[in-house]
């Protein structure tokens, strides 16, 4: 799935579930999840196994992949990437720095409705909710509200490595093209500067398959 959404410079690895035995963690990584519940430890190990495989395919080093500020993974020098996991799915995507890409953002979600307790209002703008209603009328098989949540998660994951700053759900406006399987996120705050050029929009791709909803953003260098 993930390979369908990302351009050739990216090395991507996915797993549907967790292998036996689990990928081995470095001691530094073990310390991060030492007190976590079993589910968290399993997800953490599997997605890092995906990330290390993706790195190795690009000739990258086999090193600990520790969470940094706000949980963003710290990649080895010379590489950038993104990780994601949800029930039954884990994935990582990696690229070299200095190439055609400046950042990557991935998010996977179960293809299920959002909780009906005001979450949609929390993560969306009024115009986005109107957009989702129109999409749902024409394409009722897609959980568009969950797709919006995933897209905004991907926006944040692509944004943070470029800025080191928080981005709220209300600070990006997302629109989907159901026919092309693409989406666009308009940044409603000053965007990151990449090689001296301001970025005001992120473009992404999405798909739904086998009970999993997946979004991916690649931010190109100018």
FISE-841137 format. One record per atom (N, C-alpha, C): residue in one letter; x, y, z. Coordinates in pm, whole numbers, plus 50000, padded with zeros to 5 digits. Each point is the difference from the previous one (the first is absolute). Layout:
AXYZ
...
This chain:
X500824987950000
X499185012150000
X500865012750000
X500945000550092
X500765012350018
X500805003649875
X500494989949929
X500805002649882
X499215006649888
X498684998550002
X499165006249898
X499855015150021
X500325004750119
X499765014150033
X501255008549999
X501184993949984
X501255007250017
X500854999349874
X500775010649971
X500835000349879
X501254991250015
X500674996949890
X501154990850001
X501155003450093
X500315012750031
X501135002250092
X499774994650140
X498764996250031
X499654995850136
X500104984850012
X500624995550108
X500024985850036
X498914997950105
X499024991649969
X498864998050091
X499814985250030
X499674997150124
X499764986350046
X498744999850085
X499164990049979
X498784998850079
X499834985650048
X499244998350107
X499664986950051
X498555000150046
X499294989549967
X498614998450045
X500034991050123
X500115006250117
X500154992450122
X501454999650045
X500284991350094
X501324999450062
X500624986349979
X501314999749968
X500664987249975
X500354992950132
X500284987349986
X500524992150113
X501324993849958
X501085002850069
X500085009250114
X499955014549957
X499775008950093
X499995014249971
X501405004849962
X500095010649920
X501315005949972
X500725003850129
X501294997650004
X500775002850119
X500205015150017
X499865004650122
X500205014150031
X501395002250060
X500545011949980
X501215004250067
X499685002950147
X500994999050087
X499745003050142
X499385013850022
X500435009949923
X499455013450014
X498505000249964
X499624992049902
X498594999249962
X499214992250104
X500594989450052
X499354992350106
X499655009050118
X500905009150031
X499775009050113
X498795009049978
X499755003649874
X498875008949969
X498674993450032
X499894986949976
X498734993050017
X500034990350118
X500955001650088
X500154990650111
X498754999050085
X499295010850018
X498805000150084
X498715000249919
X500114998449870
X498825000549914
X499244986850004
X498725000549963
X499214987849990
X500484991749882
X499634987349997
X500504990949898
X499675004849859
X498795005449978
X499615004749867
X500935011049952
X500315009550085
X500905011049965
X501404994849968
X500514990650081
X501324994549977
X500064992749866
X498954992849968
X499964992449874
X499995009349880
X499145010050002
X499945009749891
X501345007249983
X500575004250111
X501275007150000
X501094991749934
X500064987150036
X501044991349944
X499794997549851
X498774997149961
X499744996549860
X500245011949908
X499545011850038
X500175011449911
X501475003949990
X500774997850105
X501435002649989
X500714989349918
X499484988050001
X500524990049908
X499785004149856
X498805005449971
X499715005249865
X500965011249964
X500215009250094
X500855011749973
X501454995949976
X500494990350078
X501404995849981
X500184993049865
X499014992149961
X500074993749868
X500015010449890
X499145010250012
X499965010849900
X501325007349994
X500615002650116
X501305006550003
X501084991549934
X500014987350033
X501024991049945
X499914999349848
X498825001049944
X499844999649855
X500635012149933
X500175010750077
X500655012049947
X501465000850041
X500494989350062
X501385000050046
X500205007050132
X498905002350073
X500085006950127
X500504991150112
X500385005950113
X500544992550112
X498904993250081
X500384989650071
X499084993350092
X500235006150139
X499135009050039
X500185007750122
X498685000950076
X500045003850128
X498765002450072
X499205011349936
X498704998449998
X499105010249946
X499125004750114
X500445010450067
X499365004550122
X499045011549972
X498925000850077
X499115011549986
X500655012650053
X499845010849925
X500545012850043
X498915009150049
X500145012949971
X499015009850045
X498634996949942
X498995000350088
X498614997049964
X499854986349935
X500914990950030
X499904986349951
X500504997749860
X500445010649930
X500504998349863
X501264991450002
X500094990049913
X501194991450000
X501255007649961
X501104996750064
X501295005949967
X500744990649905
X500185004649878
X500624991949897
X501515002150000
X500754990149953
X501465001949993
X500365011049901
X501175005950019
X500465010849912
X499954995649856
X499475008749915
X499914997149858
X498684993949956
X499064998350094
X498734993649965
X498835007550065
X498844998849937
X498755005250053
X498944989449980
X498895001250071
X498984989849984
X498805002150089
X499154989750004
X498795000350080
X499584985750031
X499354998250114
X499484986950040
X498535001350036
X499284988949992
X498614999850042
X499604985850037
X499014999050086
X499444986850032
X498575001750050
X499194989949971
X498644999250053
X499684985250014
X498804996750041
X499634986150020
X500214992149871
X500914990350004
X500224991349885
X500905005449892
X500625011650020
X500825005749894
X501125008550061
X501234998549943
X501145008250038
X500765003649873
X500565012049993
X500745004049880
X501015010950034
X501065000449920
X501015010550011
X500485003549860
X500365012549980
X500525004849872
X501225008750027
X501044998149922
X501285006850022
X500545005049866
X500665011650003
X500695005349882
X501295006650047
X500905002349907
X501235006950032
X499775015150003
X500675006850092
X499965014649999
X500855005149884
X499705012149956
X500765005849889
X499554995349865
X498984991249995
X499474995349873
X498825008549956
X499004993649943
X498865007349946
X498935003150104
X500104993850119
X498965001850101
X500565007150123
X499135008350061
X500365007050122
X499374993850123
X498874992949983
X499324994150115
X498994989749952
X499664990750090
X498994989849974
X499064999350120
X498714998249973
X499034997950107
X499094988449966
X499904990350090
X499144988249981
X499004998850113
X498814994949970
X499084996350107
X499104988749953
X499824990250086
X499084988849976
X498944999950109
X498784997049962
X498884999250093
X499124988249963
X499324994150097
X498984990149963
X498875006849924
X499484993249898
X498945006149920
X498674998750074
X499875008150102
X498844999950088
X499595014450029
X498765002150047
X499585013750031
X500815005750115
X500115013350002
X500555006750118
X499024998450116
X500515000950121
X499124999750117
X498985011249989
X498774997050037
X498915009849989
X499895008150128
X501065007150034
X499985008050123
X500635013749975
X499755005349881
X500525013249968
X501385000149940
X500564988349968
X501354999549945
X500065006949864
X499004997649915
X500035006149867
X500035015250011
X499205005650089
X500005014650017
X501355004950051
X500674991850077
X501305003850055
X501095000449893
X499944990749903
X501104998749904
X499715006649866
X498815005649981
X499645005249867
X499495014250006
X500075006649886
X499435013349981
X498594998649945
X499135010150019
X498644999049947
X499964997049850
X500875006349922
X500004997649856
X500474985849967
X500844994550084
X500424986149979
X498844990550025
X499195002950101
X498854991450027
X498995000549886
X499855011549937
X499135000949882
X500584991749886
X501315000949983
X500694992149897
X499804985150024
X500134995550124
X499844985850033
X498584995349972
X499025008550030
X498614996149976
X499744997649851
X500575008449916
X499844998249855
X500714987349954
X501194997650054
X500734987949963
X499234987550043
X499445000350119
X499274988550051
X498764997049917
X499375010549948
X498814998049917
X500354993049869
X501175003249946
X500394994049872
X500804987350013
X500684998250115
X500884988550020
X499814994850142
X498854993850026
X499644996550139
X500834988850062
X500784992949922
X500764988850056
X501265004450075
X500415012449981
X501215005050066
X499605007650127
X500704997350108
X499815007450125
X500805013049991
X499375009949939
X500715012249968
X500475007650123
X499234999350109
X500425007250120
X501284993950058
X500134986849989
X501224993550046
X501165003149905
X499705000849872
X501025003549903
X500535014250025
X499105009150034
X500435013750031
X500945000050121
X499634992650103
X500864999250118
X501384994749962
X500044989549919
X501274994349958
X500815009949918
X499355006949908
X500715009749917
X500635010950085
X499285004650102
X500555010550085
X501164994850086
X499944987350038
X501134994050070
X501234999749908
X499794996549873
X501114999949904
X500545014149978
X499115009849996
X500435013949986
X500935003750114
X499594996850122
X500835003550116
X501354992949996
X499994987249962
X501254992449997
X500965005349893
X499465005449892
X500865006249898
X500455013950043
X499145007050072
X500265013850043
X501075000850109
X499864991650103
X500835001950120
X501504999149973
X500494990449921
X501454999649977
X500545012549929
X499145006949928
X500425012049927
X499965012650085
X499204999750107
X499785012250078
X500354998650147
X499884987950054
X500174998150143
X498895006450082
X498875003049935
X498905006850067
X498724991849994
X499125002650095
X498694993750003
X499145005349886
X499124991549947
X499005004149901
X498674994250042
X499035008750026
X498694995650043
X499154994749884
X499004992050034
X499104994749897
X499345011349921
X499755011450069
X499295011049935
X500935008649914
X501284996649996
X500965008349928
X500364994649861
X499254990249955
X500144995049863
X498634996349947
X499735003349876
X498724997049936
X500234989349894
X499334988550015
X500234988549913
X498824998049906
X500314997449873
X498994996249901
X500464987349929
X499034991449967
X500294987249937
X499504999549857
X500734992849916
X499554996649866
X499724985150002
X498724995850004
X499704985850014
X500374991849878
X500005006249884
X500344992649879
X501484997349985
X500825009750037
X501444998849985
X500694993750120
X499294999150113
X500634994850121
X501055009450055
X499755013049985
X500945010150049
X499305009450097
X500795007850072
X499455010750083
X501005011550005
X499485011550035
X500845012050014
X499725006350135
X501075004150067
X499875006750129
X500535014349985
X499105009650014
X500395014049998
X500375004250142
X501215004650020
X500455004450131
X499425013850028
X499355001650114
X499355012650034
X500865008650092
X501234995950019
X501015007850072
X501225000649910
X500965008950027
X501205000349916
X500664986249993
X500254995449880
X500524986649981
X501504999150018
X500534987949993
X501454998350013
X500735005949881
X501275002950021
X500865004949892
X500974988949963
X499954995849875
X500854989249951
X500945005749895
X501284999750027
X501005005549908
X499675014349960
X499545007950098
X499715014049976
X498655002949939
X499194989749977
X498695001749938
X498914996350101
X499045009050020
X498904997250091
X499044989849940
X499544990950083
X499064989549958
X498655002850064
X498985002149916
X498675003150052
X499024988649991
X500364989449927
X499104988649981
X500794987050001
X499384989750050
X500534986549990
X499074991849911
X500574991849914
X499214990949919
X500204985750048
X498944992250000
X500104986250047
X499164990449919
X500154987250034
X499234989449937
X499374991450110
X498914993249964
X499314991650098
X499434987749932
X499764989750080
X499284988349953
X499374992850119
X499004992049970
X499324991750099
X499984985749948
X500504990750082
X500044986149957
X500114990750122
X499314988949994
X500124989650103
X499795005550141
X499055009150013
X499685005350131
X500955010550052
X500945004549918
X500995010050041
X499895012249910
X500105011450061
X499985012849929
X501405006050015
X500595004349889
X501395004450000
X500145013249926
X500735009450060
X500315012749934
X501505002250002
X500505006749897
X501445002649991
X500255013349932
X500925007750057
X500415012949944
X501494999749976
X500445004949886
X501415002549975
X500145014849965
X500915006750067
X500245014249976
X501255000949911
X499845004249875
X501175000649911
X500885012150029
X501254998749969
X500885011650005
X499745008549876
X500135013250012
X499725008649885
X500924996749881
